[in-house]
Amino acid sequence: MKNLLLSSFIAILFSACHFGHYGRLTKATSASTSLKPIFGDNFNSFLFKTNITVYGKDYSGLLVTKQMSPKDYRVIFTTELGMKLFDFEFKDTAFTLHYCVPQFNKPKLLKVIQKDIETLLMNNLNKKTFEYFTDSKMLYSIHKSKNGKLDNYYFTDKSTAHLVKIDHAKKRRKKTTFILSNYQNDFPGNILIQHHDIKLKIELNLLKK
């Protein structure tokens, strides 16, 4: 009986942690803050000191994001000594893999990292349909959109108008969380991407833009 009660308690706690937050959101008729691309519509390049932890292994180096032309982005990750680890290109809805070392060149892992970067680039926002919410304390303006089988929740701090969190969720269960913090001139100095269903974490710290 005790084991049954304990199992029930753990199940309820797990459900609350993964599902409860979205259930407490209040629907709004419109957004109180606008949702803008993290990198802006036009930019030259951004350089990040980067650490990728995947299944217990760390890969550190530099990640550069460069806009080649409108809606055409090149994202390259190298070691600090200049050895290329991967080289991606995102052009509108097309993705091109220019180069990838074997450690990252695994279909499922590659697809996940590709989707993470696409989330940060926030292409085609004007083509998305949004629902609007606010949290129980009225601190955030939340945009929700469909992304295939997932829902994307974009949390904007009402006091600063800064995008501070993006959640990927499937049936209200969190799969990936993006945390944006330490804003400098309206750009996040730190970006953390934490996956909840696989052992993958990406840390980006802005060096220059």
Secondary structure, DSSP 8 states (H G I E B T S, - for coil): -HHHHHHHHHHHHHHHHHHHHHHT-EEESS-SS----TT-SS-SEEEEEEEEEETTEEEEEEEEEEEEETTEEEEEEE-TTS-EEEEEEEETTEEEEEEE-TTT--HHHHHHHHHHHHHHHTTTGGG---EEEE-TTS-EEEEEEEETTEEEEEEEETTT--EEEEEEEETTEEEEEEEEEEEETTEEEEEEEEESSSSEEEEEEEEE-
